[in-house]
Amino acid sequence: MGVNLAVMGATGLVGEVMRQVLEDRRFPYGSIKFLASKRSAGKTLSFAGKTFVVEEATPDAFRGVDIVLSSTPASVSREISPMAAKAGAVVVDNSSAWRMDPNTPLVVPEVNPHDIDKHQGIIANPNCSTIQMVVVMKPLHDAARIKRVVVSTYQASSGKGASGLTEFDRQIEAIGKGQTVPPVTAHKHQLAGNCLPDDWVLGEDDYTEEELKMMKETKKIMGDDSIEVSATCVRVPVRTGHSESLNLQFEKPISAAQAREILGRSPGIIVLDDASKGQVPLAQDCVGKDETFVGRIRLDRSAPHCLNLWVVADNLRKGAATNAIQIAEVLAKKMGK
Ligand SMILES: NC(=O)c1ccc[n+]([C@@H]2O[C@H](COP(=O)([O-])OP(=O)(O)OC[C@H]3O[C@@H](n4cnc5c(N)ncnc54)[C@H](OP(=O)(O)O)[C@@H]3O)[C@@H](O)[C@H]2O)c1
């Protein structure tokens, strides 16, 4: 028994972490296959101590598959995910293709697991920066009702996929050897030694698409259109692990101590909040972890009922693979496998 699983985009950065998380969480699969583009068909990869041949993601590849864990570019998902759903599989998709589609649930299991039941063959995994933010917002919202969040992100190179991370590594290597940094092709500017406030496509009103995703997806996941979100997204010279500064404004009063206590007993969250002892969430310490880390919880004295927090998570795990696999775990149970 166990579900018949396909990992699509298996050769990418998220696909690689997907394999690791499936093993770590002992996902109950019966069969598993790994799909990518025509370019990768025939390549081999290892999983659970065995070697697998990568197959091209064609409509036939989804025959008999129960769940597809997909992490391809959005344009590819727009074409292929409906084919997989038509073949009878449920697709959990990491791309932005279906997130704001009214017929597609956008799910973070700690926040809105009930929305999984509304799927029509595709379930969207939210944007990585949004996932870690709403994991922290949800229990605080339940306690004191969030009216507005102002978020600034410090996002890692690996959020740009394999091409971004390879470019960043080459820049660091060249700088270390005193060589000329190679021309930039993946990130918008040289990332080594820089913070990039424009590393995404520009969208409406001069906001980047990443900022717009955080603003729109938060309302959909939280199921509350009244929550106002103001986002500034910045790429920083970190390999993996997104950090965020959150300023939350509440309807009701809430103290830093209350927030610490609420977050400390909430699922998927680890509170690391003793700056006097150097206990703060750091991107490097969060790599390879499934939880969202929160610290620097402080009262914002400049406005009523406001808190400041520092939130960190592994963008490839909770921001992508782990969240998708948590959804797949719920689906597998519902399928009775
Ligand atoms: N990186 C993150 O932190 C993160 C977080 C959340 C969500 N996401 C989203 O997850 C998706 C994947 O991101 P990534 O960082 O893993 O990117 P990536 O490293 O560039 O990998 C892309 C994957 O998609 C596959 N692919 C490309 N064209 C395809 C096609 N025509 N048919 C089937 N497969 C195809 C690639 O296969 P080939 O090797 O054969 O080209 C590769 O396996 C993106 O939509 C991204 O926005 C990423």
The ligand as an ORCA input file, in Angstrom:
! r2SCAN-3c Opt
* xyz 0 1
  N      13.869     28.005     -4.566
  C      12.975     28.334     -3.636
  O      13.299     28.756     -2.511
  C      11.507     28.170     -3.931
  C      10.606     28.297     -2.872
  C       9.240     28.180     -3.134
  C       8.799     27.940     -4.417
  N       9.712     27.825     -5.433
  C       9.178     27.548     -6.780
  O       9.426     26.181     -7.088
  C       9.678     26.041     -8.498
  C      11.036     25.384     -8.701
  O      12.045     26.171     -8.088
  P      13.570     25.688     -8.012
  O      14.211     26.706     -7.146
  O      13.685     24.247     -7.676
  O      14.008     25.909     -9.567
  P      15.156     25.176    -10.416
  O      16.280     24.794     -9.523
  O      15.412     26.068    -11.564
  O      14.445     23.812    -10.955
  C      13.414     23.803    -11.932
  C      12.932     22.388    -12.181
  O      11.873     22.430    -13.130
  C      12.154     21.486    -14.163
  N      11.586     21.861    -15.462
  C      11.888     22.960    -16.220
  N      11.200     22.913    -17.388
  C      10.452     21.780    -17.350
  C       9.545     21.163    -18.265
  N       9.260     21.714    -19.471
  N       8.962     19.985    -17.927
  C       9.229     19.407    -16.712
  N      10.098     19.926    -15.818
  C      10.697     21.103    -16.134
  C      13.660     21.476    -14.243
  O      14.074     20.314    -14.942
  P      15.410     20.313    -15.868
  O      16.549     20.117    -14.894
  O      15.189     19.151    -16.754
  O      15.461     21.642    -16.566
  C      14.014     21.466    -12.760
  O      13.865     20.148    -12.251
  C       9.580     27.451     -9.094
  O       8.285     27.660     -9.590
  C       9.845     28.345     -7.895
  O       9.272     29.610     -8.041
  C      11.052     27.910     -5.223
*
